[in-house]
Amino acid sequence: ATNPSKNAALLAIHLETGRTHQIRAHLAHIGHPIIGDSKYGINQVNKTWKQSHQLLMSQRIVFSFTSDAGVLNYLNHKSFSLTTHYDKLLQNSNTSPKTSR
């Protein structure tokens, strides 16, 4: 039996542009696509992990607008975290996350 967890990593990535496509395209380009990514991923890997949706989530998001954001202005200088869920993922992971910036 194949153990898929030996071929995966939990990453912490800091976005400059805030576009998820940036993560997907760059990781796929270097040979490490996101599990469950139907566009850039590897179909066999997605099947092994039984994933039809990307295993991509934001652990923390911070809003810092440099210009008028219209109806979203109320979010300026606010942040939101999924610390509890992220910590649980780390505890269930065999390795520490690798950080990229």
C-alpha positions, 0 to 999 in steps of 0.5 A, spaced: 500 500 500 502 506 498 502 511 504 501 518 500 503 522 507 510 521 505 510 524 498 506 531 501 508 537 505 505 542 509 507 549 507 506 556 509 507 561 504 506 569 504 503 572 498 505 578 495 499 579 490 494 575 494 492 571 488 491 563 489 493 562 482 500 565 484 501 559 489 498 554 484 502 555 478 509 556 481 508 550 485 506 546 479 512 549 475 517 546 480 514 539 480 510 540 487 502 541 485 497 542 490 493 536 492 486 536 489 488 541 483 484 539 477 488 544 473 495 544 475 495 538 479 497 530 478 490 526 477 493 520 480 495 524 486 488 527 487 485 520 486 490 517 491 488 522 496 481 522 494 481 529 493 476 533 488 478 540 491 484 543 492 487 542 499 489 550 499 487 554 505 489 561 508 491 560 515 491 567 516 488 573 512 490 581 513 487 586 509 491 592 508 488 597 503 493 602 500 487 605 496 479 606 497 476 599 497 469 601 496 464 596 500 470 593 503 473 599 507 470 596 513 475 590 513 482 595 512 487 593 518 483 587 520 485 580 520 482 573 521 486 567 523 484 559 523 489 558 528 485 552 531 484 548 524 492 550 522 495 547 529 491 541 528 493 540 521 500 541 524 499 536 529 497 531 524 503 532 520 509 528 520 513 534 518 514 541 520 511 546 515 516 549 510 516 556 510 517 560 503 517 568 502 
